[in-house]
Amino acid sequence: MQHVAGVFQGRLASMTLKFAAKVFSFCLNPRKRSLGTYDDSSSTSRAVSVTRKAYVSPYERCIQMLERLLSLPCIASIVYPLLIDENAHSADVKDPVRPLRVLFARGCTLNILVNELESPFIATIDLYERAGDGSYESHQIELFWRGCVDAGLVSEEKLMRVQDRYDTHDSECLELMLVTVSVVLDQLLRRGRCGLVDPRYIKPRDIYPTVHTGSGAPRYAVLAAELSRTEVAYVQDLERLVEYADSASAQIDDSEVDFDAIFGNIRAILALHRTFSKRIQYLAAMPLSLQLFGAAYDGLLPMFDVYSRFCASRECSQRAFARAVPVLKLLDSELDAEFDIPSLLIRPVQRLAQYPLLFQSIVDAMCEQCATMAPADQAEHVHVVKAAYAAVDHSKHLLTRANETTREAVNETQQAQFAARLADAADLQGLGRLLTSGPVSAQAGREFEDMEAYLFESTLVVCSASSTQGSRAARIRRTISSLHVTIKSPRRRDERRRSGSSVASSTLHSPVLGGCSPESGFQLPNIDAGCALSLNSQANPLSSPANTPLNSPLSNTPLSCSTVNNLLASGTNPLASHSSLSTLRERPLVKFATLDTETDAALARLTVRERVPTSAISQVSQLSEVDGSLRLNIQAMLNDGSDAMLVFRRLSREAAGVWTRMLQRAVPLVPVEESVARANDNYCLLVNPRFAPLVLGRKIQ
């Protein structure tokens, strides 16, 4: 028993010593971020720790470079005057890259750093050498790049990728200079060339502060720090995506994968946000009286157009990436081609939509903070709140512009498809640019049918696909029922209500057929049951022998189904030759349904059912249906004073909003408050001021 107790005590002591040794080594070694991966070569598939450096933002990177340059005696005397000028510069936003850009533009300062290396691969660069044409700065920069390539500090491939390697205002050139100079400074630090910074110098962090928020920080400061943190994370994701694109393009031939289509102008977005993130980080670190977030967009608004191009090509990028996934999965990369790359490609779209929310939350927090101040202090912070509101407006404007550009790109594609699917090419004349389109449930005669509506700048076109035409008998029925279009007599305008629901309740009237109510005696032929096509109403002018020509297919003699089928087979419309229909044919607002006799192979062909000029639209009303969907009533007024109505049902709230906005863009519609018979919270009435005296009985200012 004593022997067992001794063995147990010995093992316990050994375990204690091992644990103490691990704790001691953990305290001595610095902490490192690690990413767990799996080693597939091992049978146990144990996790392997991969060390990764902590990410440094472009703002912090520039500050660190200024501090390291001040520690070099050979160049500190050149950098310090630039910092003095930057400190005296009165600007809303101070960018740490500005003194570095001025420093690198001289060229000779870069060569001073290269000469400090004393590399055996390059000779000492003459700081006074000029080019043959007398240029000095560009020639010195050329000597710097030549020396860095010879010393192996930068590859010739990266240098050739830069379009203008002599212009420090070019984002790619400046970024490559910053990376190369950082490599030179690392070499000098290992050789012990860097000393201590003179305490009399101005510290770069006094000019360019960084964000530090404690537990008791006000809400506006916390939100500003969150904006800065998310912006840095966004730039990091963009850099990872660009790095992956460079690595993939180096391993794969461009003929196999279309990298331009997949990644688009992601490099331009990265260059923009390297500058924008520096401004955000600077403003987030300032006190409340100096947090002018509207200044972050100064001079950068035209550059944000890169988002419009990126969002417009989003669909093309997805298709190209889907084709390239099998090839990209074979690459040796930390990023997974099937999961990581799609999430990174959608980040620009997500980030652009986040800016209005982030800036609006900062505005709300600033207003809460100002509410607790004295009146004198509130007056001093008014300009801060106004600047934050300006940032909200800028971000919303950029988001709207990107959405409009994307919609225009989609509309161009849909307009080309519309032209290809249209059965009659003559219907393409004078349409203008497509504003919006989509499936609608439109009224055709007495019933609602699933159709496709296309709103152009000058015309609203309602079409039906061949697949929805149905049988020949059903198409003949719809052809005859198209006479029941909602054309109303001018004398009934004063009698009907102006609300959108008045269309369904009022009796429709046609100048040709008279009243279209069920009591009028006009009966639709039951061709499916095999009955004859006859028009027996005495009140119907079509049944009058005086109005029917002798050679007309329509006469008092009933037509059998075989006769109608023979007429259709010969391409003759049984209603086309009647003289009393000439009035309807001359109206641009009314078209008969084409009797499409094509085979089932052309199911995607479109047939125009209604064509309404946008200049004739007098009012648009929006109402809610019982099932929660929305209905749009689009009323147009003819030159002779009669009306035509298009009714779109079962629209979602989003679709109804898009249609309303696009109609307002095509027609100068003004919202008008109008009482309706039944309570409807979603009721909205828009009136064209041109027709306001006829619709409302008064003018609209």
C-alpha positions in Angstrom: 0.0 0.0 0.0 2.9 2.4 0.8 4.5 1.5 -2.5 1.3 2.5 -4.4 1.1 5.8 -2.5 4.7 6.6 -3.4 4.1 5.9 -7.1 1.0 8.2 -7.0 2.9 11.0 -5.3 5.8 10.8 -7.9 3.4 11.0 -10.8 1.6 13.9 -9.3 4.8 15.8 -8.8 5.8 15.1 -12.4 2.5 16.4 -13.7 2.8 19.5 -11.5 6.3 20.3 -12.9 5.1 19.9 -16.5 2.1 22.2 -15.9 4.4 24.8 -14.3 6.8 24.6 -17.3 3.9 25.2 -19.8 2.7 28.2 -17.8 6.2 29.6 -17.7 6.7 29.2 -21.4 3.3 30.7 -22.1 4.1 33.8 -20.1 7.5 34.3 -21.8 6.3 33.9 -25.4 4.2 36.7 -27.0 0.6 35.8 -28.0 0.0 35.1 -31.7 -3.1 34.8 -33.6 -3.5 31.3 -35.1 -5.9 29.7 -37.5 -6.7 26.0 -37.1 -6.4 23.8 -40.2 -6.3 20.1 -40.8 -3.4 18.0 -42.1 -5.0 15.5 -44.4 -1.7 13.6 -44.8 -1.7 12.4 -41.2 -3.9 9.4 -40.3 -5.3 11.2 -37.2 -6.1 14.5 -39.1 -4.9 16.5 -36.1 -5.3 20.3 -36.2 -2.2 22.2 -37.3 -1.7 25.7 -35.9 -0.9 28.3 -38.6 0.5 31.6 -37.4 -1.0 34.7 -39.0 0.0 38.3 -38.3 -2.5 40.7 -36.9 -4.0 42.9 -39.5 -2.8 46.5 -39.6 -5.2 49.0 -41.3 -3.9 51.5 -43.9 -4.3 54.4 -41.4 -2.2 52.6 -38.7 0.3 51.4 -41.3 1.0 55.0 -42.4 1.4 56.2 -38.8 3.8 53.4 -38.1 5.9 54.2 -41.2 6.1 57.9 -40.1 7.4 56.8 -36.7 9.9 54.5 -38.2 11.2 57.1 -40.7 11.7 59.5 -37.8 14.0 56.9 -36.1 16.4 57.0 -39.1 18.9 59.7 -38.7 19.6 59.9 -42.5 16.0 61.0 -43.3 14.5 62.2 -40.0 15.4 65.8 -40.8 13.5 65.6 -44.0 10.4 64.0 -42.5 10.0 66.3 -39.5 9.3 69.6 -41.5 6.6 67.8 -43.4 4.9 66.8 -40.0 5.1 70.4 -38.9 3.3 71.6 -42.0 0.7 68.9 -41.6 0.1 69.9 -38.0 -0.3 73.5 -39.0 -2.7 72.5 -41.8 -6.2 73.4 -40.9 -8.4 70.8 -42.4 -11.4 68.8 -41.3 -9.7 65.6 -42.0 -5.9 64.9 -41.8 -4.6 62.0 -43.8 -1.3 60.4 -42.7 -0.5 59.5 -46.3 -0.2 63.1 -47.3 3.3 63.7 -45.9 4.4 60.3 -47.2 3.1 61.2 -50.7 5.1 64.4 -50.7 8.2 62.6 -49.4 8.1 59.9 -52.0 7.4 62.3 -54.9 10.8 63.8 -54.5 12.5 60.5 -55.5 15.8 61.3 -53.9 14.4 60.5 -50.4 13.6 57.0 -51.6 17.1 56.5 -52.9 18.5 57.6 -49.5 16.8 54.6 -48.0 18.1 52.3 -50.7 21.7 53.6 -50.2 21.4 52.9 -46.5 21.0 49.2 -47.3 24.5 49.0 -48.9 23.3 46.1 -50.9 26.1 44.3 -52.9 23.6 43.8 -55.8 23.2 47.5 -56.6 25.6 50.4 -56.8 25.2 53.6 -54.8 22.5 55.8 -56.4 23.6 59.3 -57.3 21.1 61.6 -55.6 21.9 64.4 -58.1 21.6 62.5 -61.3 19.1 63.8 -63.9 17.6 62.3 -67.0 18.7 63.3 -70.5 15.8 65.7 -70.9 16.6 67.4 -67.5 13.8 65.8 -65.5 14.9 65.0 -61.9 12.1 63.6 -59.7 10.8 61.0 -62.2 14.3 59.9 -63.0 15.1 59.5 -59.3 12.0 57.4 -58.9 13.1 55.2 -61.9 16.5 54.7 -60.2 14.7 53.7 -57.0 12.6 51.1 -58.8 15.6 49.8 -60.7 17.6 49.4 -57.5 14.7 47.7 -55.7 14.3 45.2 -58.5 18.0 44.4 -58.5 18.0 44.0 -54.7 15.0 41.6 -54.8 12.8 44.0 -52.8 10.0 44.0 -55.4 9.3 41.8 -58.3 9.3 42.9 -61.9 5.8 41.5 -62.3 4.3 43.7 -59.6 6.0 46.7 -61.0 4.7 46.2 -64.5 1.2 45.9 -63.1 1.3 49.5 -62.0 0.1 51.8 -64.8 2.0 54.9 -63.7 4.9 54.1 -61.4 6.1 57.7 -61.3 2.9 59.4 -60.0 2.5 59.2 -56.2 -1.1 60.3 -56.6 -1.9 57.0 -58.3 -3.3 54.7 -55.7 -1.6 51.6 -57.0 1.8 53.3 -57.3 1.6 54.8 -53.8 0.6 51.4 -52.3 3.5 49.6 -54.0 5.8 52.3 -52.7 4.5 51.9 -49.2 5.0 48.1 -49.3 8.5 48.4 -50.8 9.6 51.1 -48.3 8.3 48.9 -45.4 10.5 46.1 -46.6 13.5 48.4 -46.7 12.7 49.6 -43.2 12.5 46.0 -42.0 16.0 45.3 -43.5 17.4 48.5 -41.8 15.8 47.5 -38.5 17.5 44.1 -38.5 20.8 45.7 -39.3 20.4 48.1 -36.3 20.3 51.3 -38.4 17.2 52.6 -36.7 17.8 54.7 -33.5 15.6 56.5 -31.0 13.3 59.3 -32.0 14.3 62.7 -30.9 11.9 63.6 -28.0 11.7 67.2 -29.3 9.9 66.0 -32.5 6.2 66.1 -32.8 4.8 62.6 -32.4 2.7 61.4 -35.4 0.1 60.0 -33.1 -0.5 63.5 -31.7 -1.4 64.6 -35.2 -3.3 61.5 -36.2 -5.1 60.0 -33.2 -6.5 56.5 -33.0 -9.8 55.3 -31.5 -9.8 54.3 -27.8 -13.1 53.8 -26.1 -13.5 52.7 -22.5 -16.4 51.3 -20.6 -17.8 54.7 -19.7 -17.6 56.2 -23.2 -20.7 58.0 -24.6 -22.9 56.3 -27.1 -21.8 58.4 -30.0 -18.2 57.5 -29.4 -19.0 53.8 -29.2 -20.9 54.0 -32.5 -18.1 56.0 -34.2 -15.6 53.3 -33.0 -17.9 50.6 -34.4 -18.0 52.4 -37.8 -14.2 52.6 -37.8 -13.8 49.0 -36.8 -16.2 47.7 -39.4 -14.6 49.9 -42.1 -11.2 48.4 -41.3 -12.6 44.9 -41.4 -14.2 45.7 -44.8 -10.8 46.9 -46.2 -9.2 43.7 -44.9 -11.8 41.6 -46.8 -11.2 43.6 -50.0 -7.4 43.1 -49.6 -7.9 39.3 -49.1 -10.1 39.2 -52.2 -7.6 41.1 -54.4 -4.8 38.9 -53.0 -6.7 35.8 -54.0 -7.4 37.2 -57.4 -3.7 37.9 -58.0 -2.8 34.4 -56.8 -5.4 32.7 -58.9 -4.5 34.7 -62.0 -0.9 33.6 -61.6 -1.8 29.9 -61.3 -4.6 29.7 -63.9 -4.6 30.8 -67.5 -7.0 33.6 -68.4 -8.5 31.5 -71.1 -9.9 29.1 -68.6 -11.3 31.6 -66.1 -12.6 35.1 -66.9 -11.1 37.0 -63.9 -12.3 40.4 -65.2 -15.9 39.2 -65.2 -15.7 37.6 -61.8 -13.9 40.3 -59.8 -14.8 43.3 -61.9 -13.4 46.6 -60.6 -12.7 45.3 -57.1 -9.3 46.9 -57.2 -10.8 50.4 -57.7 -13.1 49.8 -54.8 -10.1 48.8 -52.6 -8.2 51.9 -53.7 -11.2 54.1 -52.8 -11.6 52.6 -49.3 -8.0 52.8 -48.4 -8.5 56.5 -48.5 -12.0 56.5 -47.1 -11.1 54.3 -44.2 -8.3 56.6 -43.2 -10.8 59.5 -43.0 -13.3 57.4 -41.0 -10.6 56.3 -38.5 -9.4 59.9 -38.1 -12.9 61.3 -37.5 -13.9 58.5 -35.1 -10.9 59.3 -32.9 -11.7 63.0 -32.7 -13.8 64.6 -29.9 -17.5 65.4 -30.6 -16.9 69.0 -31.7 -14.6 67.8 -34.5 -16.4 64.7 -35.7 -17.4 66.1 -39.1 -18.3 62.9 -40.8 -19.7 64.7 -43.8 -16.1 65.7 -44.7 -15.2 62.0 -45.2 -16.9 62.2 -48.6 -15.3 65.5 -49.7 -13.7 64.9 -53.1 -14.6 61.2 -53.1 -18.2 61.3 -54.3 -17.3 60.9 -58.0 -15.1 57.9 -57.1 -18.0 56.1 -55.6 -19.3 55.5 -59.1 -17.2 52.3 -59.0 -20.1 50.8 -56.9 -22.5 51.5 -59.7 -20.4 49.5 -62.2 -19.8 46.7 -59.7 -23.4 46.3 -58.8 -24.5 46.5 -62.4 -22.2 43.6 -63.3 -23.1 41.5 -60.3 -25.3 39.1 -62.2 -22.6 38.6 -64.9 -20.0 38.0 -62.1 -22.1 35.3 -60.5 -22.5 33.5 -63.8 -18.8 33.6 -64.5 -17.9 32.5 -61.0 -20.3 29.5 -61.3 -18.5 28.4 -64.4 -15.1 28.8 -62.8 -15.8 27.1 -59.4 -14.5 23.6 -60.6 -11.2 25.2 -61.6 -10.8 27.5 -58.6 -11.4 24.6 -56.2 -8.1 23.1 -57.3 -6.1 26.1 -56.2 -3.8 26.1 -53.2 -5.3 28.9 -51.1 -6.5 29.5 -47.5 -9.8 30.8 -49.0 -12.4 28.2 -50.0 -13.5 28.9 -53.5 -17.0 27.6 -52.9 -17.9 29.4 -49.7 -15.4 32.2 -48.9 -15.1 33.8 -52.3 -18.9 34.3 -52.8 -19.2 35.9 -49.3 -16.4 38.2 -50.1 -17.8 39.2 -53.5 -21.1 40.2 -52.0 -19.3 42.4 -49.3 -19.3 45.6 -51.4 -23.0 45.4 -52.0 -23.6 44.8 -48.3 -21.3 47.6 -47.1 -22.8 50.2 -49.4 -26.2 49.4 -47.8 -24.8 49.7 -44.3 -23.5 53.2 -44.5 -26.9 55.0 -44.2 -27.8 52.9 -41.1 -24.4 53.5 -39.4 -24.4 57.2 -40.0 -28.0 57.5 -39.0 -27.3 55.8 -35.7 -24.4 58.2 -35.1 -26.7 61.2 -35.8 -29.3 59.9 -33.3 -26.6 59.4 -30.7 -25.2 62.9 -31.3 -28.7 64.4 -30.9 -29.1 62.5 -27.6 -25.8 63.9 -26.4 -26.6 67.4 -27.4 -29.9 67.2 -25.6 -28.0 66.9 -22.3 -25.9 70.0 -23.0 -26.5 73.6 -22.0 -28.0 75.8 -24.7 -24.7 77.6 -25.3 -22.9 74.2 -25.9 -25.7 73.0 -28.1 -25.2 76.0 -30.5 -21.5 75.0 -30.8 -22.3 71.5 -31.9 -25.0 72.3 -34.5 -22.4 72.1 -37.3 -21.4 68.6 -36.1 -24.9 67.3 -36.4 -25.3 68.9 -39.8 -22.1 67.3 -41.0 -23.4 63.9 -39.8 -26.7 64.5 -41.6 -24.7 65.3 -44.7 -23.0 61.9 -44.4 -26.4 60.2 -44.2 -27.6 62.1 -47.3 -24.4 61.2 -49.2 -24.6 57.6 -48.4 -28.3 57.4 -49.3 -27.6 59.2 -52.6 -24.8 56.7 -53.4 -27.0 53.7 -52.6 -29.9 55.1 -54.7 -27.5 55.7 -57.6 -26.1 52.2 -57.4 -29.7 50.8 -57.4 -30.7 52.8 -60.4 -27.6 51.7 -62.3 -28.3 48.1 -61.5 -32.0 48.5 -62.5 -30.9 50.1 -65.8 -28.6 47.3 -66.5 -31.3 44.7 -65.8 -33.8 46.8 -67.9 -31.4 46.8 -70.9 -31.3 43.0 -70.8 -35.0 42.7 -70.4 -35.6 45.2 -73.2 -33.5 43.1 -75.5 -35.3 40.0 -74.5 -38.6 41.8 -75.0 -37.7 42.8 -78.6 -36.6 39.2 -79.3 -39.8 37.7 -77.9 -42.2 40.2 -79.5 -44.3 38.6 -82.3 -44.8 41.8 -84.3 -41.6 43.9 -84.8 -43.8 46.9 -85.7 -44.8 47.2 -82.0 -41.2 48.4 -81.1 -41.6 51.8 -82.7 -41.4 54.8 -80.4 -41.2 52.9 -77.1 -38.2 54.7 -75.6 -36.1 53.3 -72.7 -37.5 50.6 -70.5 -38.2 51.8 -66.9 -39.6 48.7 -65.3 -41.3 45.4 -66.1 -42.8 42.4 -64.4 -45.7 39.9 -64.3 -49.0 41.4 -63.5 -52.6 40.2 -63.3 -54.3 42.6 -65.8 -57.9 42.9 -66.7 -58.8 41.7 -70.2 -62.5 42.2 -70.8 -64.4 40.8 -67.9 -61.7 38.6 -66.4 -58.2 39.0 -65.1 -55.4 37.2 -66.8 -51.7 36.7 -66.0 -49.8 39.0 -68.3 -46.5 40.8 -68.6 -46.3 44.6 -68.4 -43.5 46.8 -69.7 -43.3 50.5 -68.8 -41.2 52.5 -71.3 -40.6 56.2 -71.2 -43.3 56.9 -73.8 -45.5 53.8 -73.7 -47.0 51.3 -71.3 -47.3 47.9 -73.0 -49.3 45.0 -71.6 -48.5 41.6 -73.3 -49.6 38.0 -73.0 -47.3 35.1 -73.6 -48.3 32.4 -76.1 -48.3 29.8 -73.4 -51.2 31.7 -71.7 -53.3 32.1 -74.8 -55.1 28.7 -74.2 -57.1 26.9 -76.8 -58.4 28.5 -80.0 -61.9 28.7 -78.8 -60.8 30.5 -75.6 -58.8 32.9 -77.8 -61.8 33.7 -79.9 -63.8 34.4 -76.8 -61.2 36.8 -75.5 -61.0 38.5 -79.0 -64.8 39.2 -78.8 -64.6 40.1 -75.2 -61.9 42.6 -75.9 -64.7 44.8 -77.2 -65.5 45.2 -73.5 -62.5 47.4 -72.9 -63.0 50.0 -70.3 -63.7 52.9 -72.6 -66.2 55.2 -71.1 -68.3 58.0 -72.6 -67.4 61.6 -71.7 -71.0 62.2 -70.6 -70.5 59.7 -67.7 -67.4 61.3 -66.3 -69.2 63.5 -63.9 -71.4 60.7 -62.7 -68.6 58.3 -61.6 -66.5 58.6 -58.5 -62.9 59.6 -58.8 -61.5 56.8 -56.5 -59.8 53.8 -58.0 -62.6 51.5 -56.8 -65.2 53.3 -58.9 -64.1 51.5 -62.0 -65.3 48.1 -60.9 -68.7 49.5 -59.6 -69.6 51.7 -62.5 -71.2 50.4 -65.7 -68.8 50.4 -68.6 -70.0 52.1 -71.8 -68.7 51.6 -75.3 -69.4 54.0 -78.1 -69.8 51.0 -80.4 -71.5 48.3 -78.4 -73.5 50.6 -76.0 -73.8 49.5 -72.4 -71.6 46.5 -71.6 -73.6 45.5 -68.6 -75.1 42.0 -68.5 -78.5 43.4 -69.3 -77.4 44.7 -72.7 -78.1 41.4 -74.4 -74.6 40.9 -75.8 -73.8 37.2 -75.4 -70.4 35.6 -75.7 -70.4 32.5 -78.0 -70.0 29.1 -76.3 -67.8 27.7 -78.9 -66.5 24.9 -76.6 -70.1 23.6 -76.5 -70.4 23.6 -80.3 -73.0 26.3 -80.6 -73.1 28.8 -83.4 -71.5 32.3 -83.3 -74.4 34.7 -83.3 -75.1 38.2 -82.2 -78.8 38.3 -81.5 -79.1 41.6 -79.6 -81.3 44.2 -81.3 -79.5 46.9 -79.4 -76.2 45.8 -80.8 -75.3 47.7 -84.0 -73.3 44.7 -85.1 -76.5 42.7 -85.7 -78.1 45.4 -87.8 -78.3 44.6 -91.5 -77.8 48.2 -92.4 -74.5 48.3 -90.7 -73.3 45.0 -92.0 -71.8 44.8 -95.5 -72.8 42.0 -97.8 -69.3 40.6 -98.0 -68.8 40.7 -94.2 -68.3 37.4 -92.4 -70.7 38.8 -89.8 -74.3 38.8 -91.0 -77.7 37.7 -89.6 -76.9 34.2 -90.6 -75.3 32.3 -87.7 -71.7 31.1 -88.3 -70.9 27.5 -87.4 -67.7 26.4 -85.6 -66.4 24.9 -88.9 -66.9 28.3 -90.7 -65.0 30.1 -87.9 -62.2 27.6 -88.0 -61.9 28.0 -91.8 -61.7 31.7 -91.4 -59.0 31.4 -88.7 -57.1 28.9 -90.8 -57.0 31.4 -93.7 -55.8 34.2 -91.4 -59.0 36.1 -91.5 -60.4 37.7 -88.4 -64.2 37.3 -88.4 -64.6 40.7 -86.8 -62.0 42.6 -88.8 -64.1 43.6 -91.9 -66.9 45.2 -90.0 -67.1 49.0 -90.8 -68.3 49.9 -87.4 -65.0 48.8 -85.8 -62.9 51.4 -87.6 -63.4 53.8 -84.7 -61.8 51.3 -82.3 -58.9 50.5 -84.7 -58.0 54.2 -85.0 -57.6 54.5 -81.2 -54.0 53.9 -80.0 -55.3 52.8 -76.6 -57.3 49.8 -77.8 -55.9 46.7 -79.6 -57.6 43.4 -80.3 -55.9 40.2 -79.0 -54.0 38.6 -81.8 -55.3 35.2 -82.8 -52.0 33.4 -82.5 -52.0 30.2 -84.4 -48.4 29.2 -83.9 -47.4 25.8 -82.6 -46.5 25.0 -79.0 -42.8 25.4 -79.9 -43.0 29.2 -79.7 -44.3 29.4 -76.1 -42.1 32.4 -75.2 -43.5 34.7 -77.9 -45.3 37.9 -76.7 -48.4 39.4 -78.1 -49.3 43.0 -77.4 -52.7 43.3 -75.7 -52.7 47.0 -74.7 -50.5 49.9 -75.6 -51.0 53.1 -73.7 -49.0 56.3 -74.3 -47.7 57.6 -71.0 -48.6 61.1 -72.0 -52.3 60.1 -71.9 -52.2 58.8 -68.3 -54.4 61.1 -66.2 -54.3 59.4 -62.8 -53.0 56.4 -60.9 -54.6 55.0 -57.8 -53.3 52.3 -55.5 -55.6 50.2 -53.2 -55.2 47.1 -51.1 -57.0 43.9 -51.8 -58.7 41.6 -49.3 -55.8 39.1 -49.5 -53.3 41.8 -48.5 -51.9 42.4 -52.0 -52.2 45.8 -53.8 -54.0 46.9 -56.9 -53.0 49.6 -59.3 -55.6 51.4 -61.4 -54.0 53.3 -64.3 -56.4 55.6 -66.1 -55.7 57.2 -69.4 -57.7 59.9 -71.3 -58.1 59.9 -75.0 -58.1 62.9 -77.3 -61.8 62.6 -77.9 -62.5 62.8 -74.1 -63.2 59.1 -73.5 -61.2 57.1 -70.9 -59.3 53.8 -70.8 -58.4 51.9 -67.6 -55.7 49.3 -66.9 -56.1 47.4 -63.7 -53.1 45.5 -62.2 -54.0 43.1 -59.4 -52.2 40.9 -56.9 -49.1 43.1 -56.7 -46.7 42.8 -53.7 -46.0 46.0 -51.8 -42.5 46.2 -53.2 -43.7 45.7 -56.8 -46.4 48.3 -56.4 -43.9 50.7 -55.0 -41.6 50.2 -58.0 -44.4 50.6 -60.5 -45.6 53.8 -58.7 -42.1 55.3 -58.7 -41.4 54.5 -62.3 -44.8 55.9 -63.4 -44.0 59.1 -61.6 -40.7 59.2 -63.6 -42.5 58.7 -66.9 -45.5 60.9 -66.0 -45.5 64.1 -63.9 -47.9 62.6 -61.3 -48.7 64.5 -58.1 -50.1 62.8 -55.0 -53.5 64.1 -54.0 -55.6 63.4 -50.9 -58.9 62.1 -51.9 -61.6 60.5 -49.8 -62.8 57.0 -50.8 -66.0 55.2 -50.1 -64.4 52.5 -48.0 -61.6 52.8 -45.5 -58.2 51.9 -47.0 -54.9 52.6 -45.3 -53.0 51.8 -48.5 -55.0 54.1 -50.8 -53.0 56.5 -52.8 -54.1 58.8 -55.6 -51.7 60.3 -58.1 -53.0 62.8 -60.7 -51.4 64.3 -63.8 -51.6 68.1 -63.4 -52.4 68.3 -67.1 -55.7 66.5 -66.5 -56.4 67.8 -63.0 -59.3 70.2 -64.1 -61.1 67.3 -65.7 -60.3 64.7 -63.0 -60.6 66.8 -59.8 -62.4 69.8 -61.1 -59.6 72.1 -60.0 -56.0 72.8 -60.8 -53.0 71.4 -58.9 -50.2 73.8 -57.9 
